[in-house]
C-alpha cells in the first residue's frame, strides 16, 4: 500500500474523529488525530475478526487512553464491527453505542473499559498474562492453539500514573514477549507541555524494567511498520515510543494543548479538510476506496478464525483442543466443597483458603494471587505451582496493578481470577474494583483482616468505612461470612453471578454455627436469612461476619430477661437488598424493632434498622478482645441498646 493511500486512510480517521467531537460539542480530537497514522499501519498487523469479537485467539488491542474514543469508534466502524455511521453521529449521546469513554460489553470490539488513565496499560499486561497461562494449559511443542499478540495504545497520562509503573514492572519480570505497548509521545497534557511536570527518561525507565524499547516517527508509515515488525519478533515486552504531533492535520491547532479536550470548531475543521484534499462540506465522510481497504479486516478475520478452528480438528491439535474445551467449559459440579464442623473455631480467612483450593483443583481457569500477603490471606493454592506454569500469581506489593491486571484476565475469556490483600488496602484497588463492577467482570476479591479484630496493628490497618464503600458500589457483591459453611454458600452464589464479588474475611477465629437444618428461614444464597426465630419476638438483631455470634449470644441473654429476639445473618447486604419485599419481611419481621451490629461504620444498616451498633472512629491499637469490649461489641452493650430501642428501662 503506498503512502498516499495510507495518508488518505489516516485523514479519514482524523476527520471522522473531529466531526464526532464537533457534533457532540464534547470530546477529545487531539489524540485521535495524532495517532491516526499509527492506527492505519497497526491495522495491517492486527489479527482479529470484526464479525466475531470474541474469537479467543484474536490479537487484543487496548486503548488505554480511553479519551481517544474518536479514534476507537472510527476504527471499529471502518474495520466492520457492529457500529454504523449513525452510531458515530450519536457520539457521547444518551443510549448510544459510542459513549464518552469505551465500555466493555457495551460497544462491540471494545476489549476492556478504559478511561481512568493507566488502567488500560495494566489491563493489557493482564491480557498478555492470561494468554501465557492459557497457552501453558492448551499448547504443546507442535500445536500452538494460543499464539496471539497484545497491543496497547497509551499516552503521557497513562505513563505518569503510578499504576503503569507497577504493571510494567510485572510485565518485564515475567518477560511477556507478546505484549507491545505503543506510546503516543506527543509531549502534551491538558495543562500544556509535559515538561511542566515530567522530565524522566522513558526509554531508560522501561529498559530498567526489562523491556525492549524502540522509537519511531509516528507519522512515517514505513518506520512504524518496520518497528512493529521488530516488536513482534522480540523475546520480551516491547515499548514503541511513537513521536507524534497532537491534532496532526488541524492547521494551527496541531501541537497545541487546547486540542486535547475541546472541539476544534467548524471553521478550522473545514480548512483542515481542504488542506488534505477532502470536501469541506462533507461531514462523517468515508471515501469508498478507504472503506474497502479497512473492510478487508472482515474477510481476513473470518478466514483466520476458520483456519484456526479447522486446525483444532486435526492431529496433533485434537488433544490440545480437548484441554481447551475443559478450560472454556468448566464443570462447577466437580468442586469438592469443604465442610466445617459446628462448634469448631475457624477464621474465615482459613476457611476461605480451603475453598479457594477446592475450586482451583476442579476449575482449570481459576487462578490468582496476593499482593505479597498469601501466607496472611491464606490464598496459596497448594501444590499448584507458580504462574505462568501454575495457578499462584505473585504480584509483589502492587495492589493497584494486581486488581487491574486481573481485570484483564477476567475480560480475556475463560479465566476466573482472584486478587487478595488486607481489607484496608482495598483502598489501593478501588479504581480497578469500580471498573470491574462497571464492566461486569467476574473477578473475585479476597480481603482479609476485616475489622478491629486486626488488633495490635492499630487504626491504620482497621477497615472501618470500607464495607459501606463497597456496598454502595453498583453491580458488586460484598460477602462477609459468619463462618466457614456460610463462606461456602457465598462462594456458590459468587461463581454463578456474572459480576465481581468480594470476600471479606476475619483474621480471628470464629465459631462455626449450627448446620443448615437449624436455620429458621431462607439462606445465604439470598444475602440474608433468619438463623434464630422466636414467637412473639419484639426485636430483630441483624449482623454479619464476626458479629453474628455476638447477636446470637445477646439474643439468648435477652430471652433470660423476657425479651424475645430474632437473629438474622446478612453475609451479603447487596444481595439481600435485591430480594422481594415478601422475603425481606419474612426475614426481618416488620412488627419487631431492629438493631444492627457490625464492627464498621454501618450507616447503610439504617435502611432496615432502628439503631446500629457500629464504629464512629478509626479504631485503636490493642488486643482484639480488648478492642471489641472498648468499642461496645459486648453482650451487655447489645442488651442495653436493645432495651433502648424497645424503650424498656
Secondary structure as the mmCIF struct_conf table of DSSP 4:
data_model
#
loop_
_struct_conf.conf_type_id
_struct_conf.id
_struct_conf.beg_label_comp_id
_struct_conf.beg_label_asym_id
_struct_conf.beg_label_seq_id
_struct_conf.end_label_comp_id
_struct_conf.end_label_asym_id
_struct_conf.end_label_seq_id
HELX_RH_AL_P HELX_RH_AL_P1 UNK A 3 UNK A 24
TURN_TY1_P TURN_TY1_P1 UNK A 25 UNK A 25
BEND BEND1 UNK A 27 UNK A 27
HELX_RH_AL_P HELX_RH_AL_P2 UNK A 29 UNK A 45
TURN_TY1_P TURN_TY1_P2 UNK A 50 UNK A 51
TURN_TY1_P TURN_TY1_P3 UNK A 53 UNK A 54
TURN_TY1_P TURN_TY1_P4 UNK A 56 UNK A 57
BEND BEND2 UNK A 58 UNK A 58
HELX_LH_PP_P HELX_LH_PP_P1 UNK A 59 UNK A 59
STRN STRN1 UNK A 60 UNK A 63
BEND BEND3 UNK A 64 UNK A 65
TURN_TY1_P TURN_TY1_P5 UNK A 66 UNK A 67
HELX_RH_AL_P HELX_RH_AL_P3 UNK A 69 UNK A 79
TURN_TY1_P TURN_TY1_P6 UNK A 80 UNK A 80
BEND BEND4 UNK A 82 UNK A 82
HELX_RH_AL_P HELX_RH_AL_P4 UNK A 85 UNK A 89
TURN_TY1_P TURN_TY1_P7 UNK A 90 UNK A 92
TURN_TY1_P TURN_TY1_P8 UNK A 94 UNK A 95
BEND BEND5 UNK A 97 UNK A 97
BEND BEND6 UNK A 100 UNK A 101
TURN_TY1_P TURN_TY1_P9 UNK A 104 UNK A 106
BEND BEND7 UNK A 107 UNK A 107
TURN_TY1_P TURN_TY1_P10 UNK A 108 UNK A 109
BEND BEND8 UNK A 112 UNK A 112
BEND BEND9 UNK A 116 UNK A 116
TURN_TY1_P TURN_TY1_P11 UNK A 117 UNK A 118
HELX_RH_AL_P HELX_RH_AL_P5 UNK A 119 UNK A 138
BEND BEND10 UNK A 141 UNK A 142
BEND BEND11 UNK A 145 UNK A 145
STRN STRN2 UNK A 150 UNK A 155
HELX_RH_AL_P HELX_RH_AL_P6 UNK A 156 UNK A 160
BEND BEND12 UNK A 161 UNK A 161
HELX_RH_AL_P HELX_RH_AL_P7 UNK A 162 UNK A 174
TURN_TY1_P TURN_TY1_P12 UNK A 175 UNK A 175
TURN_TY1_P TURN_TY1_P13 UNK A 177 UNK A 178
STRN STRN3 UNK A 179 UNK A 185
STRN STRN4 UNK A 188 UNK A 189
TURN_TY1_P TURN_TY1_P14 UNK A 190 UNK A 191
STRN STRN5 UNK A 192 UNK A 193
HELX_RH_3T_P HELX_RH_3T_P1 UNK A 194 UNK A 196
TURN_TY1_P TURN_TY1_P15 UNK A 197 UNK A 197
HELX_RH_AL_P HELX_RH_AL_P8 UNK A 202 UNK A 208
TURN_TY1_P TURN_TY1_P16 UNK A 209 UNK A 210
STRN STRN6 UNK A 212 UNK A 217
TURN_TY1_P TURN_TY1_P17 UNK A 218 UNK A 219
HELX_RH_AL_P HELX_RH_AL_P9 UNK A 221 UNK A 232
TURN_TY1_P TURN_TY1_P18 UNK A 233 UNK A 233
BEND BEND13 UNK A 235 UNK A 236
STRN STRN7 UNK A 238 UNK A 243
TURN_TY1_P TURN_TY1_P19 UNK A 246 UNK A 249
BEND BEND14 UNK A 250 UNK A 250
HELX_RH_3T_P HELX_RH_3T_P2 UNK A 251 UNK A 253
TURN_TY1_P TURN_TY1_P20 UNK A 254 UNK A 255
HELX_RH_3T_P HELX_RH_3T_P3 UNK A 257 UNK A 259
BEND BEND15 UNK A 260 UNK A 262
HELX_RH_AL_P HELX_RH_AL_P10 UNK A 266 UNK A 276
TURN_TY1_P TURN_TY1_P21 UNK A 277 UNK A 277
TURN_TY1_P TURN_TY1_P22 UNK A 280 UNK A 281
BEND BEND16 UNK A 283 UNK A 284
HELX_RH_AL_P HELX_RH_AL_P11 UNK A 288 UNK A 312
TURN_TY1_P TURN_TY1_P23 UNK A 313 UNK A 313
BEND BEND17 UNK A 314 UNK A 314
TURN_TY1_P TURN_TY1_P24 UNK A 315 UNK A 316
HELX_RH_AL_P HELX_RH_AL_P12 UNK A 317 UNK A 328
BEND BEND18 UNK A 329 UNK A 329
HELX_RH_3T_P HELX_RH_3T_P4 UNK A 332 UNK A 334
TURN_TY1_P TURN_TY1_P25 UNK A 342 UNK A 343
STRN STRN8 UNK A 345 UNK A 347
HELX_RH_AL_P HELX_RH_AL_P13 UNK A 348 UNK A 362
TURN_TY1_P TURN_TY1_P26 UNK A 364 UNK A 365
STRN STRN9 UNK A 366 UNK A 370
BEND BEND19 UNK A 371 UNK A 372
HELX_RH_AL_P HELX_RH_AL_P14 UNK A 374 UNK A 377
TURN_TY1_P TURN_TY1_P27 UNK A 378 UNK A 378
TURN_TY1_P TURN_TY1_P28 UNK A 382 UNK A 383
BEND BEND20 UNK A 384 UNK A 384
STRN STRN10 UNK A 386 UNK A 386
TURN_TY1_P TURN_TY1_P29 UNK A 387 UNK A 389
BEND BEND21 UNK A 390 UNK A 391
STRN STRN11 UNK A 392 UNK A 394
BEND BEND22 UNK A 397 UNK A 397
HELX_RH_AL_P HELX_RH_AL_P15 UNK A 399 UNK A 412
BEND BEND23 UNK A 413 UNK A 414
STRN STRN12 UNK A 416 UNK A 422
HELX_RH_3T_P HELX_RH_3T_P5 UNK A 423 UNK A 429
HELX_RH_AL_P HELX_RH_AL_P16 UNK A 430 UNK A 439
TURN_TY1_P TURN_TY1_P30 UNK A 440 UNK A 440
STRN STRN13 UNK A 444 UNK A 448
BEND BEND24 UNK A 449 UNK A 449
BEND BEND25 UNK A 451 UNK A 451
HELX_RH_3T_P HELX_RH_3T_P6 UNK A 452 UNK A 457
HELX_RH_3T_P HELX_RH_3T_P7 UNK A 459 UNK A 461
BEND BEND26 UNK A 464 UNK A 465
HELX_RH_AL_P HELX_RH_AL_P17 UNK A 466 UNK A 471
TURN_TY1_P TURN_TY1_P31 UNK A 472 UNK A 472
BEND BEND27 UNK A 473 UNK A 473
TURN_TY1_P TURN_TY1_P32 UNK A 474 UNK A 475
STRN STRN14 UNK A 476 UNK A 479
BEND BEND28 UNK A 482 UNK A 483
HELX_RH_AL_P HELX_RH_AL_P18 UNK A 484 UNK A 496
BEND BEND29 UNK A 497 UNK A 499
STRN STRN15 UNK A 500 UNK A 505
BEND BEND30 UNK A 507 UNK A 508
STRN STRN16 UNK A 509 UNK A 511
HELX_RH_3T_P HELX_RH_3T_P8 UNK A 516 UNK A 518
BEND BEND31 UNK A 520 UNK A 520
STRN STRN17 UNK A 521 UNK A 522
HELX_RH_3T_P HELX_RH_3T_P9 UNK A 524 UNK A 526
BEND BEND32 UNK A 527 UNK A 527
STRN STRN18 UNK A 529 UNK A 532
TURN_TY1_P TURN_TY1_P33 UNK A 535 UNK A 536
STRN STRN19 UNK A 539 UNK A 543
TURN_TY1_P TURN_TY1_P34 UNK A 545 UNK A 546
HELX_RH_AL_P HELX_RH_AL_P19 UNK A 547 UNK A 560
TURN_TY1_P TURN_TY1_P35 UNK A 561 UNK A 562
STRN STRN20 UNK A 565 UNK A 569
BEND BEND33 UNK A 571 UNK A 571
STRN STRN21 UNK A 572 UNK A 572
HELX_RH_AL_P HELX_RH_AL_P20 UNK A 573 UNK A 577
TURN_TY1_P TURN_TY1_P36 UNK A 578 UNK A 578
BEND BEND34 UNK A 579 UNK A 579
HELX_RH_AL_P HELX_RH_AL_P21 UNK A 581 UNK A 587
BEND BEND35 UNK A 588 UNK A 588
TURN_TY1_P TURN_TY1_P37 UNK A 590 UNK A 591
BEND BEND36 UNK A 592 UNK A 592
STRN STRN22 UNK A 593 UNK A 597
BEND BEND37 UNK A 599 UNK A 600
HELX_RH_3T_P HELX_RH_3T_P10 UNK A 603 UNK A 607
TURN_TY1_P TURN_TY1_P38 UNK A 608 UNK A 608
BEND BEND38 UNK A 610 UNK A 610
STRN STRN23 UNK A 611 UNK A 613
BEND BEND39 UNK A 617 UNK A 617
BEND BEND40 UNK A 621 UNK A 622
HELX_RH_AL_P HELX_RH_AL_P22 UNK A 624 UNK A 630
TURN_TY1_P TURN_TY1_P39 UNK A 631 UNK A 632
BEND BEND41 UNK A 634 UNK A 634
HELX_RH_AL_P HELX_RH_AL_P23 UNK A 635 UNK A 646
TURN_TY1_P TURN_TY1_P40 UNK A 647 UNK A 647
#
